[in-house]
Amino acid sequence: MLFIGIAGGTGSGKTTFANAIVDAFGDSKVLLIPQDSYYIDRSHLTLDEREKINFDHPESLDSYMLFNHLMQLRDGSHIQIPQYDFNTHCRRNEKLTAYPKPIVIVEGITLLADSDLRTVFDLKLFVDADSDVRVLRRAIRDINERSRTLESVHDQYLSTVKLMHEIFVEPSKKYADIIVPRGGHNKVALDLVTSWIEFHLDSK
């Protein structure tokens, strides 16, 4: 079993790159886990209080649960992945049952900023993209998928996202085995990564 961590700034193309690996090997061989699923449940707070939380800080995520889930997969056990509602900032009641597969990919903004999670991965990637491209992608996603207004996206970016990127995300790049420039559509980088995966799968 191979564990691959894919990190990078918001809107950098992490999910696109991860999905490209899934497409290359097929759903039967790849389990894709979004770090976003592990946001801490805030249902005990009012909606107004939840909306003031800095969700781009690593402490907004339950990294302990994610780490334990990865250890369970490594031991051959299935896990119950929490499902998160970005409109209410709460976990949903339902969970997703996931079973071990030959390739386990975790993708998330602050993935490589966590020292415990870094020890799990056989391959650590950092997907990079220009800041203006990342901001535009985040704005489109948050407006279309998370019912946000352009003004709220703008305010959040200036108040927390940019600062958290500078403090936690960008410095975590040094822990990556491979840095993927120009976002998730870098075919040369994808070919290199898929070749590495094929080689290590065959050798296990």
N, C-alpha and C positions, 0 to 999 in steps of 0.2 A: 504494500500500500504506500502510495506517495502522497505527501501533504504539501500543498503549494499555497503560499500566501501572496496575495496581490494587493498592494497598497498604492496610494497616490492621492493627490489632492481632489477635492470635490470637482466633479465634471471632467476629470482627466481622461476617462475612458477605461477605467478598471473593469466595469461590468461588461463592456464591449469586448475587451480582451479575454476576460474569463469565459464569456459565451462562445467566443471563437475557439477556445480550447475544447469546450463541451462539444461544439459542432464537429471538431476534428476527430474526437474519440467516441462520441455518442453518449447518450444518457445512461446507457447500461454500465458504462465504465467510469463515469464522472459524477461525483456528488458536489454540487455547488452550494456553498453556504454564505449568505450575505452577513457581514458583521452587523449591519443595520438591524437585523432581526433581534439582536441582543441588547437593544436599548432597555434601560431599566424602566420597569412599569411605574407610572406616575398617577395611577388612578385615584390615589388618596388625596391628590391635590385638586384644586379647582382648575378649570380650563385656563383662566387668566394666569394662574401661578405656573401652570405647565408651559405656557407660551413664553415665559420669561427665562426658562432654563437654557443654559448654554449647551446645546446638543452637539457642538463640535469639540467639546472637551472630552478627553478619554474617559473621565470619571462618569460620564453620562451613560456609559456602556457597561454591561455586566461581563467583563472579560474573564472573571473567575468561572462563570457558567460556561462560557464558550470554551475555555481551556479544558474544563472537565469533560465537556461533550466530545472534544477532539480526542481526549485520552480514552473515552469509552469506545469511540469508533476504532481507534488503534487496537483496542482489546477485543474487537469483534462484536461489540454490542450495538444495538440501535439506539437512537436518541430522539428526543422530542424537541424540535426546534420551535422556539416561541415565534408567534406571528405578531407583528407590530403595526399599529394603525397610526400613520403619520398625521392624520387629520385631528385625532383626539390626543395624540401623544401618550397612548396607553397600549398595553398588550391586549390582543384579542383573546377570547376564551379558548379558541381552537389552537391546536399545535400541529406541526407537520412532523410525521414520523419519518425518519431517515435511517437508512441502513448503510453499513460500510460498503464502499466500492473501491476499485483499484486506485482511483485518483480522487483525492479530496481537495477541493479548492475553496479557500476562504478569501473573500475580497472585502476590503473596507478601508476607510480613510486613515484611521489611526492604528492599523493592524501592526505595523512594524515599530510603533512607538512603545509597545508593551513587551517587556523583556521576557516574560513567561511564554507568551504566544510565539515569540521568535524562535524559541527552542523547539517548537513542534515541527516547523516547516523544513522539508528537504530542499525546497527551492523558494527563495524570496524575491519577488518582483516589485519594482516601483514603476508605475506608469506615469509618465510626465507629459505635461502639456502647458502651453502658454497660459498665463493667468487670465487674460482677456477671453480666451476660448473657454476656459473652465467656468468663468462667471456666467457667460452667456448660456452655456449648457445647463448650469444649475438653475438659472432663472427659468428657462423653458421647462425643465423637469418639474420644478416646484409649482409653477403656475398650472401646468397641464395635469400633473399627477397628484398634487398635494393641496390643491385648492388655495394656493397662496396668491397674494396680490404682488404686483411688481414692486410696490413701495415696501412691503414687508420683506421681500427678498433682498432689496437694496439695503434696508436698515440692518437686517441680520448679517449681511456680508460685512458691512463696515464695523458693526459692533462686536462680532465674535468670529465669524468665519475666517476673515483675513488674518486676524491675530493668532487664532489657533493653528492656522496653517504654518505661520512663521515660527511658532513656538514648538509645535509637536510634529506636524506632518513633514515639512521640508527637512528638518534635521534627521528624521528617520530614514531618509534616502540612503544614508551611509551604511545601513544594515542590509541593503538589498544586494542580492547576488547579481542581478541583472536590472539595469535601468532601461525602460522602454520609452524612448523619446517619441514625440509627435502623437501621443495618445494611443487609443485602442485599435487603430487600423494599420498599425505598422506590420506589414506582411513579413518582412525579413525577420523581425524579432519573433513573430509568431512561429515562423518556420524553425527558428533556432530552438525555441522553447518546446515545440512539439517533438522535434528530433531528440532533445534531451530527455523528454518524458518517455518516448519510445525506447530509448536505450536503457534507461533505468528500470522500466517495467520488465523488459526482457531479461535483465540481469538479476531480478529478484526471484 
